[in-house]
Amino acid sequence: MGILQVIPKDQFFSEADRREFRPGQFCYVPVPHLRPIPRILDVERQTSEEHDNIRFTIRDANQERDFKKNDRDLPIMGLNLRSNEELLIHQAKRRPCVIISSEVDRLPELDSLLRGKGKRHYHTNTTFVVPLNSIESDESRSGFPMEMAARIRCLRYRRFFYIPKHPELRKESIARVDRVWTVEGNSPVAISPIGIALAEESLSILLAMVVFCLTGEEDKYLRNAREILRDYSPETGSDDRSE
């Protein structure tokens, strides 16, 4: 049961307006798979005469040659790479996510200044989300191991938070607090909210977990919940409060 002993399942979620983009609301977002070594998409013209006829290579980044000044005399259609920029390439999946912040300060006095300098990217509407991963089951071996999920339900790891099954989410899942992602703007291609959200109490624990993961600071409410659930946690592997 784990966290559902602290917050019953029928009190875990609340309804949400799909147009809200509010903290705790679930959404779908294309989220990249992170790799220890970034991959670069090298592109160049096939011929010097055609800027839309290109060839490309996918390779690992190399510190000796990448992200440094180099010669890009021949522009390529659809790209505007500066001399010290590279194209990164990621595998990505459209995942369910939970919004943790959607109210970054808006500073109207900066709009005209940055627009005039062509630097509007310094002042954008940013939404922070935590992506969800599924838990393996008898039908599927993908996702978090069931043994690990049992401990996550008891808040044993500060980087993971358990989300129970809901008709709009279809599967029980794990929120990857250590994979906080940002979305710019609210295009439905980039972020699509759905009609449910975490209820106030479950959202409070998730936000406390975010702070705990990023800073190591554990607030009193989270600490009490973790202590209550400690006795219910399976003793599989180490139990390090710093994890």
ChimeraX attribute file (.defattr): number of C-alpha atoms within 10 A of each C-alpha:
attribute: neighborCount
match mode: 1-to-1
recipient: residues
	/A:1	13
	/A:2	22
	/A:3	24
	/A:4	18
	/A:5	14
	/A:6	16
	/A:7	15
	/A:8	12
	/A:9	15
	/A:10	10
	/A:11	13
	/A:12	20
	/A:13	22
	/A:14	14
	/A:15	12
	/A:16	19
	/A:17	13
	/A:18	16
	/A:19	11
	/A:20	12
	/A:21	24
	/A:22	19
	/A:23	20
	/A:24	27
	/A:25	27
	/A:26	29
	/A:27	26
	/A:28	22
	/A:29	25
	/A:30	19
	/A:31	24
	/A:32	15
	/A:33	10
	/A:34	12
	/A:35	9
	/A:36	5
	/A:37	10
	/A:38	13
	/A:39	19
	/A:40	19
	/A:41	16
	/A:42	14
	/A:43	15
	/A:44	18
	/A:45	17
	/A:46	13
	/A:47	12
	/A:48	11
	/A:49	9
	/A:50	13
	/A:51	15
	/A:52	14
	/A:53	13
	/A:54	14
	/A:55	11
	/A:56	12
	/A:57	9
	/A:58	13
	/A:59	14
	/A:60	12
	/A:61	16
	/A:62	12
	/A:63	8
	/A:64	7
	/A:65	9
	/A:66	13
	/A:67	15
	/A:68	13
	/A:69	11
	/A:70	12
	/A:71	9
	/A:72	12
	/A:73	7
	/A:74	13
	/A:75	15
	/A:76	17
	/A:77	12
	/A:78	8
	/A:79	9
	/A:80	9
	/A:81	12
	/A:82	13
	/A:83	13
	/A:84	12
	/A:85	13
	/A:86	17
	/A:87	13
	/A:88	14
	/A:89	15
	/A:90	14
	/A:91	11
	/A:92	12
	/A:93	12
	/A:94	15
	/A:95	17
	/A:96	24
	/A:97	28
	/A:98	29
	/A:99	25
	/A:100	22
	/A:101	18
	/A:102	18
	/A:103	13
	/A:104	12
	/A:105	10
	/A:106	12
	/A:107	9
	/A:108	9
	/A:109	8
	/A:110	13
	/A:111	15
	/A:112	11
	/A:113	12
	/A:114	14
	/A:115	13
	/A:116	10
	/A:117	8
	/A:118	10
	/A:119	11
	/A:120	14
	/A:121	10
	/A:122	11
	/A:123	16
	/A:124	15
	/A:125	15
	/A:126	17
	/A:127	21
	/A:128	19
	/A:129	30
	/A:130	28
	/A:131	26
	/A:132	25
	/A:133	19
	/A:134	21
	/A:135	20
	/A:136	18
	/A:137	13
	/A:138	6
	/A:139	6
	/A:140	9
	/A:141	12
	/A:142	11
	/A:143	15
	/A:144	16
	/A:145	13
	/A:146	14
	/A:147	14
	/A:148	15
	/A:149	23
	/A:150	19
	/A:151	23
	/A:152	24
	/A:153	23
	/A:154	26
	/A:155	27
	/A:156	25
	/A:157	19
	/A:158	24
	/A:159	21
	/A:160	24
	/A:161	26
	/A:162	24
	/A:163	25
	/A:164	17
	/A:165	12
	/A:166	15
	/A:167	7
	/A:168	10
	/A:169	16
	/A:170	10
	/A:171	16
	/A:172	16
	/A:173	23
	/A:174	23
	/A:175	23
	/A:176	21
	/A:177	23
	/A:178	15
	/A:179	17
	/A:180	17
	/A:181	19
	/A:182	16
	/A:183	18
	/A:184	13
	/A:185	12
	/A:186	15
	/A:187	9
	/A:188	11
	/A:189	10
	/A:190	15
	/A:191	22
	/A:192	18
	/A:193	24
	/A:194	20
	/A:195	15
	/A:196	21
	/A:197	25
	/A:198	22
	/A:199	18
	/A:200	15
	/A:201	13
	/A:202	22
	/A:203	20
	/A:204	15
	/A:205	19
	/A:206	25
	/A:207	17
	/A:208	19
	/A:209	25
	/A:210	24
	/A:211	17
	/A:212	19
	/A:213	19
	/A:214	12
	/A:215	9
	/A:216	14
	/A:217	13
	/A:218	17
	/A:219	13
	/A:220	10
	/A:221	12
	/A:222	18
	/A:223	14
	/A:224	12
	/A:225	18
	/A:226	20
	/A:227	14
	/A:228	17
	/A:229	20
	/A:230	17
	/A:231	11
	/A:232	16
	/A:233	19
	/A:234	15
	/A:235	12
	/A:236	10
	/A:237	9
	/A:238	8
	/A:239	14
	/A:240	9
	/A:241	12
	/A:242	11
	/A:243	13
